[in-house]
């Protein structure tokens, strides 16, 4: 089951200039169009879904590229590139609840259809940019968080494959005389993966595993609403870390998937924007509200009208604040590693047939596994309570009915997934008969047809044998980790390691997304942080089942 789609704006140069719909331009340098070519104007902004686990998440943007073909390789000469005059640093946590941050404004692109966008960030190991220094950061890409003891922490946000960029596939058209406004959407609670520090410091480490979406503002609308603020922990209630999701039936008709998500403000209000309304004047979404220490509720059939904004014509989910029912919870983890380690786990619940004669599961929770172990080591909370279900009433408020999901009281169907891998079999997840934690085993993932499993062999040489004692090989695609393998045994004097089970194409069924980059993440007992060593070439498995790369550790 696939995850998601969105768009982008932001930067320290524009810090403080964003509004609830105010797209303040920061501009970009760039490519020029051939003389006589008809062009159109494109602006790009950044948005963020919920970011409840972090105080701040900073990224530094360097460039954005466009390509008319979804089959183009990373090195294709037809990429149209727009480097910024100076890199821009932005705090993505500021851009939830309808707030957008403009990064690129008025880019001139040849008129036509485009199918790839590539966002380039500055490496967190690179020298600090002026914009990062202006925000008093320690790293170009940085996570600020509060640890379990209540202490404020600052950690680098590891960017795997900054030179490859973060790719988005989709289709949009640039026309002369019709400016195109796109929004690239980060989802920090999903895209920023927290894991125990490899150096044994006892602190947390973070890597960016982006699965961006983009929205065309001309084909979007808005949903607004409010939950009962008296039930929020910040106001003396019990519920906290609320997430609001707009869900639609997936393209394959098998489940409800998240199209947009946000969190609530302290007064209980929330804004879902932009929400895609493609191919018509309006579309219906089911709005799901979940959180800690509360039971999940769903409002079905919420219409979204194209062209509406948070301040103009947005659909009001309910005339009265949505009720919150306090609830209990339990935690889960994985008893064995998932492969590939770039996988995630969705947690679904399905309404009983009495409430829906043709029920499809809703995605209630989602979690990336640790990309270096394949595990969920930090206990992951799930609601043990009922689901409260009501139908949208125009100008009124839904009436809710409490129901036990088909998976059982407090039950979920856990499903592993990864791009171009077949979803795992569903795994029943239920509250433990005793205690508060349960463990599950998610089956290993297989490459989805028509693609075939391929492999990459990396030959590792060491310029200074013994400099590093621990390490991992990382294979990424579109800026997203696919799989990792330990390489400790190859660091003393070199060696080779083979990464199997990578989606690849054949001459009969080419996989035009099968361009892979390799990275080494290495350290020793005295390291203050892992060192990232890029493999300078990329592996092309678009029509082949194997490739070989070479890297030397300095």
Secondary structure, 3 states (H helix, E strand, C coil): CCCCCCCECCCHHHCCCCCCCCCCCCCCCCCCCCCCCCEEEEEEEEEECCCCCCCEEEEEEEEEEEECCCCCCCCCCCCEEEEEEEEEEEEHHHCCCCCCEEEEEEEEEECEEEEEEEEEECCCCCCCCHHHHHCCCCCCCEEEEECCCCCEEEEEEEECCCCCCEEEEEEEEEECCECEEEEEEECHHHHEEEEECCCCCCCEEEEECCCCEEEEHHHEEEEEEEECHHHEHHHCCCEEEEEEEEEEECCCCCEEEEEEEEECCCCCEEEEEEEECCCCCEEEEEEEEEEECECEEEEEEEEEECCCECCEECEECCCCCECCCECCEEEEEECCCCCCCCCEEEEEECCCCCCCCCCCEEEEEEEECCCCCCCCCCCEEEECCCEEEEECCCCCCCCCEEECCCCCCCCEEEEEECCCECCCCCEEECCCCCCCEEEECCCCCCECCCCEEEEEEEEEEECCCCCCCEEEEEEEECCEEEEEEECHHHCCCCEEEEEEEEEECCCCCCCCCCEEEEEEEEECCCCCCCEEEEEEEEEECCCCCEEEEEEEEC
